[in-house]
């Protein structure tokens, strides 16, 4: 039974195209919170340490074009479902969870890079835990080419990233979604993210919700 005296952790998600600065800002936020004795755990998707994650890891290495893109989308979604019990347990222990990517990336890359139907792509992720806040690292695809190792990721071409960037815009109406201008001084960007994150952390606990892209209660 959950300890009723423990204030649950908040679920914080970072999203964005490749090379948008997510990893840097996640590290800065996590370290800042830890410095204030605020417990948090970082989780990266896809999680290649799970059974399905290992399959995805093999695919990302081989780039096997024989795997249907619909099947691949379902595998990425299943990988997120593998982590739901763990995320819920961590949140209920009072620790905040910070994830590098979540359902929104899965949908946006399948729609933008693979040409799948948006509504179809949302179905497998319906019912996941809804984040308390999403930070979308908003950067133009052309601005990412100057960042290290551009082009090594499977979908990392300007054409693909433009389409993915456009697909992400379908989520901007969500009340917990925050567009963060990601091209500029990383410390200035961090301070903006930290300010919003602290407000969310200190806010009243409304209970976990199921992800429906319209926020239906659990």
C-alpha positions, 0 to 999 in steps of 0.5 A: 500500500502506498504511504499516504504521508509521501508526496509523490514525485512529478513526471518530467519529460524532455522532448525534441528532435535529435541534437536539440540539447535535451541531454544537456538540459536534463543533466543540468536540471537533475544536478540542480535538483540534487543539489537542493536535496530533491531526489530524481531519477533519469530514464532514457527512451528507448530503454535498451536494457529491457527485453524489447529494448534489446530488440530495438537496440539491435535494430538501431545498429543494423537498420534492417529495412525489412522490419515493417515501420508499423511493427517498429512503431509498436515496439517503441511503444511497447518499450515505454509500457515496459517501464510504466510500473517502474515509473509509477513505483518511483513516483509513488516513492516521492522521487521525481522522474525525468525522461529523455523522450517519451510517447511524443517522440515515438509518434512524431518520428513515426509520422514525420520520418516514416509517414504513418498516420498520426491518429493510428500512432497515438493509439498504442500509447494511450493509457501510459502515465501522463507527464506533469510537464513536458519541455519541448526543446524547440530548434530549427533542424538547420540549427542542429547541423553544427552540433557534434556528430550530426548525421549518425542517428537513423533519422538524422537528415534535414528532410526527416528532421523538418518533418518530425519538427512539424509533427511535434507541433500537433502537441503544442495545445496540451496544457502541460506542454512548454516550448523552450527555445533551444538555440542559445546560452545553455545556462539561460535555457536551464534557468527557464526550465528550472523555474518551470520545473520548480513550480510544477514540483511545488504544485498540488498533487492532482494524482496520476493521469492516463495519457490520452492526449486529452488527459483522462483520470486513472 
